[in-house]
Amino acid sequence: MFETIVVATDGSESVRRAVDVALDLADRFDAEVHCLYVVDEGDVASSPERLRDEMEDALVERGQEAIDEVRDSTDRDVVAAVNEGHPPSEIDEYARDVDADVVVMGTRGRHGENRFLLGSVAERVVRTCPIPVLTVRQLADDEGEAELTGTPETA
């Protein structure tokens, strides 16, 4: 069912569950895993001109760290890329280029009226990417896996 899985990471805690889900899918279907980090060109451009090169270098370094975290989470080979551009567009383009079967992205857990909001990058990718996008919500501190799956928690 899945031969190529792209997991988009920004290195944040909210992406941790998405990485775990992507790696689980890859294990179940023996799929190739691609990990993508996008340096937001808007973040670089909005920084003071004298700091732009340092900012870009720091963001590329953070991207490499985020990818290393994904690689450290699995024994599988992970194809990795750090791209620069507009994150939703870069994720879409990368997924098309590698002929991905699914893009996996994390979202921040929200409650109440805001529970349907995904986050600007995830929402944009969901709305525009022609490839299926699986969003994985970060659990709130007071939630457990059992609440989402309906299975009893194990100690």
Order of alpha helices (4+ residues) and beta strands (2+ residues): beta-alpha-beta-alpha-alpha-beta-alpha-beta-alpha-beta-alpha
